[in-house]
């Protein structure tokens, strides 16, 4: 099949970009390294859009949460990632979580069956010298291609570490010491009857011993070129958080507020007292057989992980389907090297999409892929691109990574209301609702004005 555009990388961003182009009638060649005999340090399969870290797309609240608003906007633009996520959804309170295998399979099935998409399992070692191209190779870009990108941009790429949380077999959890509840008893349509999280409580003594174990546990050693690499706070390893202070975890992933321990009741707290600290596990697949340890991304060595995590009440006999790990991520200094339509300044036939642009998170990565696909479709059709309003989640994220961020301190960024044009006249209490209301109205107007390239 003759191609109109070449997409390099079959992750969330590349898959989304391919869908947006294919459904508009353009012929797409989608190159994916996995399946050709190559593999990355973090992936386990050759499936398109494989989720290598958490199985959560985070909050699905589109009235008060920026990433929930991003979900809403992507659905309005017929996102493949959000379609597949809906089909593969598992309970996760007010968050959107998916069965990772079902999700990847749905994305791959959709693209395989589309007549305008050709999926080629191949490693691409250099940026194409000509022809419309979208590079969506993600934070684990192969070394040869990364070197080609550095040569083309003229800028040293930046790097950070992204840690992977362990996954536990549900049947190995001792539920006589744990209970199921969502914090503050929040529910969604996909919620389980009692809640969406397994809660493992800790006393003060247990917590202090566990905290010390995180500090003392044997860690993965850094290579020389990794030693000065900064962490991104959204994927901070649990032991790095612990090193910031003995109370840090109790105000982060191990906070006990809003959780009533039924094994610790009093006259004052007949429903159960809040634990001193808690370890939460979230369902990781639709069958409910696998649960991941929320916020427990780690660079502890495997033996140290097993020994320490089995001191957690309820996990004394835990069997791990996957232990935590650590890999190095790479990304562009996008404010310097990309234009406002994600094109490489030095080679405008090439666009970048996904985490390699310096966005952070599954949903953000897919959203940038969606925008890159739509922009490329307009360009292929010879029609002008109308800028997405910066008051929307997609527009705010795009503006940040393509020029609004400080280039000299650019770091990966999740979508958040701090990227939106401010609403000074609105009270702080009402601000989140005001941001989302404005964004929804502006996105609806942008869509209603008509897309030059029909979907």
N, C-alpha and C positions, 0 to 999 in steps of 0.2 A: 504494500500500500504506500503510495506517495504521501509524504508528510508535509503538513503546513507548518508545524512547529515541533521542536524537540524538547522534551522535558526530561531532565536528569534527576533521578531520585524518586522512589515510590513510597515515601513516607506520607504523613498526613497532608503536608503542603503540596507535594507533587501530585498526589492522588486527587486532591480537591481541584487543583489547577487543571488537570487533565479532564476532569468531569465538566468544569465550566466551559472549556473550549470545545470538547466533543459534542456537548448538547447544543452548541451554537453552530454546529456543522463543520468544524475544522478537524482535519486529520492530525492525530497526535501520535508521535512515537514516544513512548514512556520507557526510559532506560532505568533498570533497577539492578544494582550490583549483586544483591543477595539472590541466590538461585543460580548464579553463574559459577559457583565454586568459591565465591568470596563471602566474607562475613565481617561484621563489625564487632568490637569488643563487648557490646551490650545487647545486641539482638539475639534472639533464640530461634527464629524461624525465617523463612523467606517470604512470608506473607506481606502484602502491601499494607501500609498504615499500621504496622505492628506497634503496640504500646509497650515501651521498654521500662517505664518507671511505674508510677501509679496507674490505676485503672479509672481514675476520677477526672472528669472534665470540670470539677469544682462546682461552685454554686450555680443553680439553675434559676435563681430568683432574678427576674428581669425588672423588678420595681425598685430595688435598693442595692443591687450588686452589679459592678461593672462587667464581670465575666458573664453573669447571667444575661445582661443586656447584649453582650456580644453573641451569645447563643441565639437570642431573639432575632438579631439582625441577620445572622447567617441563615437561620431558617427562612426568613423573608426572601433571601436570595437563593433559595433551593440548594443549600449546602449538602454535598454528599456525605461529609463527615457527620453532620447533625442527623441526617436521615439514617445512616448506619448506626449511630449512637442510640437513636430512639429504638431501633429494632433489637439492639443488644443490651438495653438498659437493665441494671440490677438495682435493688434498693440501696439508698445511701442518704437518707434523711432529705435535707433540702438541696443536696448536691446531686449532680448527674454522674453516675458511675456506670461502667459497662463491663460485660463479659468480654475480656480482651480478645479471646479466640473468635468468638462470634462476630465481634466488631470487625476485625481484620478480614474475616472470611466474606462478610457482606460488602465491604469496600472492594475487595478483589473481584468478587463475583460480578458486581455492577460494571466495573471497568472491562473485565474480560468479555462480557456479553455485549458491550457497546461496539457497534460496527466502525466507529471513527477512532477507536483506540487500538494501537498495537503495542503490546507489552514485550519488551526485549530484555532478557536477563544478560546484562553485560556491564562490565566496568568501563567507565569513561575516564580516561586519564588526563584529558586536557580540555579546556574550554573550546568550543567550536569557533573557527575563525570567521564563519559567516552563517547566515540563516537564523531565523527567530528561535530563541532558546530561553528556557526557564531552568535555572539551577536551583534545585530544592533538595540538596543532599544532606541537609540537616547538620547537627552539631558533631557528627561523627564522619565528616567528609574524608574520603580516602586520601592518603598522603600525597599521591601524585597529582590528583585534581586540586587539592588544597594548595600545592606549590604553584600550579598554573593560575589559580585565583589570585594568589599573592603577587605573582608576576604581573598580572593584568591590572590589579588595583593600585599597585605601587605603594601599598600600605601594609604594615605588619598586622597580621590578624591577631585578635585577642583570644583569651581562653578562660574558662572556668570549669569547675568540677560539678558534675551532676551525679548524685548518689541514689542508689536503688534500694527500696525498702524490702524487708523479708516478707514472705508469704507463708502462712501456717495452714496445715490441714485442719479443718473444722473439727473432725472427730477426735483429734488429739488434745483439744482444749477441755480442761476440767471446769464444767459449768456449775459445779457445786461451790466454786469460789468466785465466779464471774456472773454477770447478768447482762441482758440485752436492753439497751435504752438509747435513744437519741438525746443529745444535750438539750435540756429544757423541754424534752418530749416533743420536739418538732417533727412533723410528718410531711411526706409527699404522697402522691398517688401510688408510687411504687414502693412505699414503705412496707416493712414487715409489721405484723400486728403489734409487737411490743416495742419496736425500735429498730434502728439500723446499725448499731454498733455493739460489739461485745466489749464490755468494760472490765478491766482487770485492776482492782483497787490495791493501793499500797498505803501502809502506815508510814509515819514519819521515819521510823527506824529502817523499814524496808527501802524507802525511797533514798535515804542517805547512803545506804550500802550500795544500792543500784547506781546512784550517781558516781560514787567512788569507783565502781567497777567500770563505768564508761571512761573515766579518766585514766584508769590503770590498764585497761584492756589493750592487747597488742593490735596495732594498727597497720594498715597497708603502707608500705614505704613509698615515698615519692621518688620519682626519677629526678635527675638533676634539673632538667628543663621544666619540671612541674612545680618546683619548690616555692616559687614566688607567685603562683597562679592564684587569683582571688576566688573565693566562693561566691555564688549567687545565693542571697538569703533565702529564696523560696525553696531551695534544695539543700539547705545547710545540714551536713551530717549531724546526727544526734549527739555524738561525742564532742563535736566542735561547739554546739550550743551549750553542752554541759560545762565546757571549759570556761565559758563566759561568766559563770557564777552558779552557786549551789541552788539558787531559786529560779534560774532562767527557765528550766524545763517546766516548772510548776506554773509558770505564766505563759507557757507555750503549748507544745503537743501533749504534755502530761497534766494539764490543769483539770481539777476535779469539780469545778463549779458547774451547777446545773445537772449533776448526775447523782441520783439517790441510791446509795448502796443498800439493797434490801437485807444484807447480812449484818448491817450495823444500824439498828433502830434504837430509838430512845423515846421517852414520853414527849420530848420536845420535837423529835423528828420521827414520827411514826412511819413515814414512808421510806426512811433511811437517810443517814447523814451523808454529806458530800465527803468523798475520800480525800485524804491528804494529797494524794497524787493518783493518777490513773493512766494505764496504757489502753488505748482503744484499738480495736481491729475492725476493719470494714470489709464487707463482702466483696470478693474479687471475681466471682463468676456466677452465672445464672443459677447453677445448681446449688450454690451455697456451700460448696465443699472446700473452697479456698478463701482465706481471709488475710488481708494484708495489714501490717502493723503501721497505723497511721502516724506519719511524721518520723518514722524510724529508719529513714535512709541513713546508711552508715558505711564507713570505711574500716570498721573492725575486721580483723581476719576471721575466716569462717569458724575456726575452733573457738575463738573468743566470743563470737556471736552466740553460738549454741550454748556455751557455758553460762554466759551472762543472762541471755533472754529466758533461759529455763529457771531463773530465780524469780521471775515475775509470777505472782499468784495466778494460778490457772494454766500457766504454760510450763509447769514443771516437767511434763512429758510431751511437750510440743514436738511435732514432726514438721519439718520445714520443706515446703515444695520448692522454695527458692530462698536463698540467703541474700543478704544485702551485698552490694558491690559498688564500684566507683569507676567512672570513666571520664575522660577529658573531652570537653566540648570546644568547638571552634566557631567563631562568628566574625562577621565583617564589622569594620567601623563604618556602618552604613551611612551616618550623616555626612561623612566625607566622600564616600565612593559611589553612592547611589543617588539618582535623581528622584523627583517626587512620584514617578511612576515605576519605581523599583528597578530602573535600568542602570546598568553599569556606565558611569560617566565616560570611561575610556573605551567602551565597546557597547554602544547602545542597542545592539541587536540581542544582547544578553540581559535577561531579568533574573533577579534572585527572589526567592520566596522561602518562608518558613523560618525555623530557628537560626539558620545561618545568617539571617539578616539582623539578628540581635533581639528578636522578640523572644519571650519565654513562655512556655506552656503549650499543651496540646492544642487548645482552642485558638490561642493567638497564632500559632504556627499555621493551622488550617485556614484561619481568616486571612492571613497574608497570602497564602496560596490561592484562596478564592479571588482576592483582589488582583493578584498577578495574572490569573487566568482571564478575568474580565478585561483587564487592561490590554493584554495581548490580543484578545478577540477584537477589541475595537481597532487596534493598530492593524491587524491583518485585514480587517474590513475597510480600512482607509477612512475611518471616522474618528472624530475627536473624542477624547475622554473627558467626561464631566467629573470634576473632583467630588469625592464623597464628602459630605459636610463634616467638618472637624468637630462638630458638636455630637457626632455619633461615636460609638465605641470603635468601629472600624476606622473611621476618619481620624480619630484622636490617636489611635495606635499607629496608623500609617504615617501621620505627620511627625510623630515622635521619632520613629526609626529612620525617616528619610530627611531629617534636617532640624527638627525642633529640639532634639537632645544635644547636650554639650559633647562635641566630638572628642575633646581631650579627656573626658571622664565617662565615655559611653560604656554602659553595661547592659546585660540582658534585662528586659522589662516585661512584667505582666501588664495587662490592661488594668487601669485603675482610674478613679475619678480625678486624680492629680494630673492626668494627661488632658483633661477636658478643659475647654474655655470656661473660666470661672463664672459663677452666678453670685455676685456680691450682694445683690438685693434680697436674696433668699436666706432665711435663718439656717443656722448650722443643722438644726434638727430636721429641717425639711429638705436639705440640700440634695441628698441622694435621690429622693423621689423626684425632685425637680430636674436633676440631670437626666434621669431615665425618661421622664415625660418629654422633655425637650428633644432628646435623641430619637425617640420613637416617632415623634411628629416630623422631625427633619428627614429621617430615613424614609418615612412614608411619602413625603413630598418628593424626595429624590427619585424614588422608584416610580411614582405616579407621573413624573415629568417625562418618562419614557426612556427606555434604554435604546441607544442607537443601533446596537446589535441585538436583534431579538433572540430570546432563549427558546 
